[in-house]
Structures are given as structure tokens and as C-alpha cells.
Amino acid sequence: MIIHVKKFAFVCHPVADIAGAREFHEGRLALKLGTQIEFAPGRHPRNATA
């Protein structure tokens, strides 16, 4: 049995390369941007210093 997904409620995952991630998800997967949140703009949370 094949299930066809029509909509996602939300997807959230951290990325280091925001531009690359957006290009992949919007271009290749044809997903639309809903909300983009940067907790530490320009820095990856694991590499951020206090």
C-alpha cells in the first residue's frame, strides 16, 4: 500500500548552511518556506560560545 503525503504540519531541523538547505528543500523537494528561525544568526548552536 502506497501512502501519498499531501501536507506536513511542520518540519524542524538544525542546519549549518541555511542558504544551501533552503535551495535543497525549496528547489529539489518543492517545499514552501513557512517560518525560518535562527537562534544564533550565522552560528551553529553547538559551536556558539557564551
N, C-alpha and C positions, 0 to 999 in steps of 0.2 A: 504494500500500500504506500503510495507516494503522497506526502502532505505538501501542499503549496502554501508557503507563508505569504500573506498579503501585507501585513504591517507588523512592526516591532513597537512595543510600548516605549522602551528606551534601551540604549546600549551605552555603557560607560567603561572605558579602559584607559589607563595612562599611556602616553606616548612621549618620546623624547623629540621627535621630528613632527611638529604639528602640521606644517605645510605638506610634507610627504604623506602623512596619514589622511589629511583631507583630500589630497589628489587621488589616493587609492580608493577611499570609501565613496567619494562623490563621482569620480571618473570611472573606475573599474566596476564598482558594485552598484552604481546609480542610486546611492542613498542620499537623502537630503539632510542638510545640517539643521538641527533644531536649536540647540543651545551649546555653546562652547565655553567651558570654564577652565581658567588657568589659575591654579592655586599659588604657584610661584612663577609668574610670567618669565618665560625664557629659560627656566631652570627645571631640571628633573628633580622631583621631590626627594629621591634617595641621595642625590648629590648636593642638595641645598645645605648651606651652612646657616647656623642660627644667627 
